């Protein structure tokens, strides 16, 4: 395992095998996660011979390219992994602070119809360090702090469960960046056993479910995962998460014109979610060239929201960011790799 993915106790054991004193672990951990150095050579209080030994197990990623929105300053970074794989991260400025949407996998195997991330299938999981480095690189490149992290980029986070949990514990640890767990959102298409497992982790993160439909047939038309887990099983898992953590679940609902944005579907969704401690986030779908999905018009979106609110559900419409820079997850990565080939 690379040293940036290690917990402090693991780093201590790793250094002990090298014959290095235990106190070096705290120094190195702080260099990596508090000071967030890019090069081992920047660890100035670590002996040169030890730095040279650490070099092979110190993961770095590189900025390959970026797109900057002229409308709102959103930055989409394309990062290159040590093995050449590309991943995306999106830096967004809000009044309440800066948010970063990070990827958890190179590619994705979930097959959701509205998502560009899944078109090439899954290549591999990202390590905890590769997830951490997206955050650290964004701060290095912008010179700004990150106050919110959304694990909602390329990949299904719960399909890379162990690395996800390791990432969360390191980024929120007192010895590292010390971000509040409440400022992290993990989004999933709905792998039921892993939602329940996540509920047992004693974390105070926000869990978001990609719902996108109010019945099984409509959900199966958009999301292959719905063939494996019924809507009832999925919502039961979300209730389990709430009961275990006390944290309300967010339901993400991408509005596709003529497919899931009718008044009848809004009422069906309202009846489905009514009574749950939940929040619905309506997302005007980002069109991708490989699909013929069209974004719902604003009037339909507002009408959909108003109907849901009649069921006493907390509803928001996601503010569209970076619409002029391949906004949908996976678009820049796909465009870049297609051109490269």
C-alpha positions in Angstrom: 0.0 0.0 0.0 1.2 3.5 -0.8 2.0 5.6 2.3 -0.6 8.3 1.6 -3.4 5.7 1.9 -2.1 4.5 5.3 -3.6 5.3 8.7 -1.2 6.6 11.2 -0.8 3.2 12.9 -0.1 1.5 9.6 2.5 4.2 8.7 4.2 3.6 12.1 4.4 -0.2 11.4 5.7 0.5 7.9 8.5 2.7 9.2 9.3 0.3 12.0 10.1 -2.3 9.3 12.5 0.2 7.7 14.2 0.7 11.1 13.0 4.3 11.3 11.9 5.7 14.7 8.2 5.9 15.5 8.1 9.7 15.8 8.9 10.0 12.0 5.3 8.7 11.3 3.7 11.7 12.8 6.1 14.0 10.9 5.5 12.3 7.5 1.7 12.1 8.1 1.6 15.9 8.7 3.6 16.6 5.6 1.2 14.5 3.5 -2.2 15.5 5.0 -1.8 18.8 6.9 0.8 20.5 4.7 -0.1 18.5 1.7 3.3 18.5 0.0 3.5 17.4 -3.6 7.1 16.1 -3.5 8.8 13.9 -0.9 11.8 16.4 -1.1 9.6 19.0 0.5 9.7 17.0 3.8 12.6 19.0 5.1 12.9 17.5 8.6 13.0 13.9 7.3 16.5 12.4 6.6 17.4 12.2 2.9 18.0 8.5 3.0 14.5 7.9 4.4 12.9 10.2 1.9 14.6 8.2 -0.9 13.2 5.0 0.5 9.7 6.5 0.7 9.7 7.8 -2.9 8.5 4.5 -4.5 5.5 4.4 -2.2 4.5 8.0 -2.5 1.6 8.5 -5.0 1.3 11.7 -7.0 -1.2 12.6 -9.7 -0.8 15.2 -12.4 -3.0 17.8 -14.0 -3.5 16.8 -17.6 -5.9 19.6 -18.6 -8.7 21.8 -17.3 -11.8 23.5 -18.4 -12.9 26.8 -16.7 -16.5 28.0 -16.9 -16.9 31.6 -18.2 -20.3 31.7 -16.5 -19.6 30.8 -12.9 -15.8 30.0 -12.6 -16.4 26.3 -12.1 -13.2 24.4 -12.9 -13.2 20.8 -14.2 -9.8 19.2 -13.7 -8.6 16.2 -15.7 -6.0 14.4 -13.6 -3.6 11.7 -14.8 -3.0 8.7 -12.4 0.5 7.1 -12.1 -0.6 4.3 -14.5 -1.9 6.7 -17.1 -5.6 6.5 -16.2 -7.6 9.7 -16.3 -10.1 11.0 -13.8 -12.2 14.1 -13.3 -12.7 16.4 -10.4 -14.9 19.5 -10.4 -14.2 22.6 -8.3 -17.3 24.8 -7.6 -17.4 28.1 -5.7 -20.5 28.8 -3.6 -21.3 31.6 -1.1 -21.0 29.1 1.7 -17.5 27.9 0.6 -15.8 25.8 -2.1 -17.1 22.3 -3.0 -15.1 19.6 -4.8 -16.8 16.7 -6.6 -14.3 13.8 -6.8 -14.2 10.5 -8.6 -14.0 7.1 -6.8 -13.2 4.9 -9.8 -11.6 5.1 -13.3 -14.8 4.4 -15.3 -17.9 2.7 -13.9 -19.7 -0.6 -14.3 -23.2 0.5 -13.1 -24.5 1.4 -16.6 -26.9 4.3 -15.7 -28.3 5.5 -19.0 -28.0 9.2 -18.4 -24.3 9.1 -17.3 -21.2 9.5 -19.5 -19.0 7.9 -16.8 -20.2 4.4 -17.5 -19.9 4.3 -21.3 -16.5 2.8 -21.3 -17.1 0.4 -18.4 -15.0 0.1 -15.2 -11.2 0.2 -15.6 -10.3 0.0 -11.9 -10.9 1.3 -8.4 -9.1 4.4 -7.1 -6.9 4.1 -4.0 -7.6 6.2 -1.0 -4.5 8.3 -1.9 -5.8 8.9 -5.4 -9.1 10.2 -3.9 -7.2 12.3 -1.4 -4.9 13.7 -4.1 -7.9 15.1 -6.0 -8.7 17.2 -3.0 -5.1 18.2 -2.3 -4.4 19.0 -6.0 -7.5 21.2 -6.3 -6.3 23.2 -3.3 -2.7 23.4 -4.6 -3.9 24.5 -8.1 -6.5 27.1 -7.0 -4.8 28.3 -3.8 -8.2 27.9 -2.1 -9.6 25.7 0.7 -12.2 23.0 0.1 -15.0 23.1 2.6 -17.3 20.5 1.1 -16.5 17.2 -0.7 -19.0 15.3 -2.8 -18.1 11.8 -3.9 -20.3 11.9 -7.0 -17.9 12.0 -9.9 -16.9 9.1 -12.1 -17.5 5.7 -10.5 -19.8 4.1 -7.9 -18.4 4.9 -4.5 -20.0 1.8 -2.8 -18.4 -0.4 -5.4 -15.0 0.8 -4.0 -16.1 0.6 -0.4 -12.9 -0.1 1.5 -11.0 2.7 -0.2 -13.9 5.1 0.2 -14.1 4.5 4.0 -10.3 4.9 4.2 -10.5 8.1 2.3 -13.2 9.5 4.6 -11.4 8.6 7.8 -8.1 10.1 6.6 -9.6 13.4 5.2 -11.6 13.9 8.4 -9.0 12.8 10.9 -7.6 15.3 13.4 -4.0 14.5 12.3 -4.9 15.4 8.7 -7.1 17.9 6.9 -9.7 17.5 9.7 -12.7 18.2 7.5 -16.0 17.8 9.2 -17.7 14.5 8.3 -21.0 16.5 7.9 -19.4 18.3 5.0 -19.0 15.1 3.0 -21.7 13.6 0.7 -21.4 10.1 -0.8 -23.7 9.4 -3.7 -24.7 5.9 -4.8 -27.0 4.3 -7.4 -28.2 1.9 -4.6 -26.1 -1.2 -3.8 -28.4 -2.2 -0.9 -26.0 -4.4 1.2 -23.3 -1.6 1.1 -25.8 1.1 2.1 -26.5 -1.0 5.2 -22.8 -1.5 5.8 -22.2 2.2 5.5 -24.8 2.8 8.2 -22.8 0.7 10.6 -19.6 2.8 10.1 -20.5 5.4 12.8 -19.9 8.3 10.3 -21.9 11.5 10.2 -21.6 12.0 6.4 -24.6 12.6 4.1 -25.8 9.7 2.1 -27.4 10.5 -1.3 -29.3 7.9 -3.4 -29.6 8.3 -7.1 -33.4 7.6 -7.4 -34.5 9.1 -10.7 -37.9 7.3 -10.8 -40.8 6.5 -8.5 -41.5 2.9 -9.5 -39.5 -0.1 -10.4 -40.3 -0.2 -14.2 -39.3 3.4 -14.7 -36.2 3.0 -12.7 -35.1 -0.1 -14.6 -35.4 1.8 -17.8 -32.7 4.2 -16.5 -30.6 2.2 -14.1 -29.6 -1.5 -14.4 -29.0 -1.7 -10.6 -32.9 -1.6 -10.3 -33.0 -5.1 -11.8 -31.1 -6.4 -8.8 -32.6 -4.4 -6.0 -36.3 -3.3 -6.0 -37.3 0.2 -5.0 -38.8 -1.2 -1.7 -35.5 -2.9 -0.8 -33.6 0.2 -1.7 -35.8 2.6 0.3 -35.8 0.2 3.2 -32.0 0.4 3.2 -32.2 4.2 3.2 -34.6 4.0 6.2 -32.1 1.7 7.9 -29.3 4.3 7.2 -31.4 7.1 8.8 -32.4 5.0 11.8 -28.8 4.1 12.5 -27.2 7.5 11.9 -29.9 10.0 12.5 -28.8 11.7 9.2 -31.6 12.3 6.7 -31.0 10.8 3.2 -30.9 12.9 0.1 -32.7 11.5 -3.0 -31.3 12.7 -6.3 -33.8 12.9 -9.1 -32.5 13.8 -12.6 -35.3 15.3 -14.6 -35.4 14.0 -18.2 -37.9 15.7 -20.5 -40.8 13.5 -21.4 -39.5 10.5 -19.4 -39.8 11.2 -15.7 -40.9 14.8 -15.3 -44.7 14.6 -15.6 -47.2 15.8 -12.9 -48.4 12.2 -12.5 -44.8 11.1 -11.8 -44.3 14.0 -9.3 -47.4 12.8 -7.4 -46.1 9.2 -7.4 -42.8 10.3 -6.1 -44.4 12.4 -3.4 -46.5 9.5 -2.2 -43.4 7.3 -2.2 -41.2 9.6 -0.1 -43.9 11.3 2.0 -43.3 10.6 5.7 -39.6 9.8 5.3 -36.9 12.0 6.9 -35.5 12.9 3.5 -34.6 15.6 1.1 -35.2 15.5 -2.7 -32.6 17.2 -4.9 -34.0 17.8 -8.4 -31.3 17.8 -11.1 -31.9 19.0 -14.6 -30.2 16.3 -16.5 -26.9 17.1 -18.4 -27.3 15.9 -22.0 -24.6 13.7 -23.4 -24.0 13.0 -27.1 -24.4 9.2 -26.8 -27.9 9.6 -25.4 -31.0 11.4 -26.7 -32.0 12.7 -23.2 -33.2 16.3 -23.1 -33.3 18.5 -20.1 -36.7 19.4 -18.7 -37.7 23.0 -19.2 -37.6 25.3 -16.2 -41.4 25.6 -15.9 -41.8 21.8 -15.7 -39.1 21.6 -13.1 -40.7 24.3 -10.9 -44.1 22.6 -11.3 -42.5 19.2 -10.3 -41.0 20.9 -7.2 -44.2 22.5 -6.2 -46.2 19.3 -6.4 -43.6 17.5 -4.3 -43.8 20.2 -1.6 -47.5 19.5 -1.2 -46.5 16.2 0.3 -44.5 18.1 2.9 -41.2 17.1 1.4 -38.1 19.3 1.5 -37.1 19.9 -2.1 -34.4 21.8 -3.8 -33.4 22.4 -7.5 -29.7 21.9 -8.0 -28.0 25.0 -9.3 -26.4 24.1 -12.6 -22.7 24.7 -12.5 -20.3 24.5 -15.4 -22.9 24.1 -18.1 -20.5 25.5 -20.7 -17.7 23.0 -19.8 -18.9 19.4 -20.4 -20.9 19.5 -17.2 -22.0 15.8 -17.0 -19.7 13.4 -15.1 -17.2 11.7 -17.4 -17.6 13.9 -20.4 -14.2 15.5 -20.3 -12.4 12.2 -19.5 -14.3 10.4 -22.4 -13.6 13.2 -24.9 -9.9 13.3 -24.0 -9.4 9.5 -24.2 -11.3 9.3 -27.5 -9.1 12.0 -29.0 -6.0 10.2 -27.6 -7.0 7.0 -29.3 
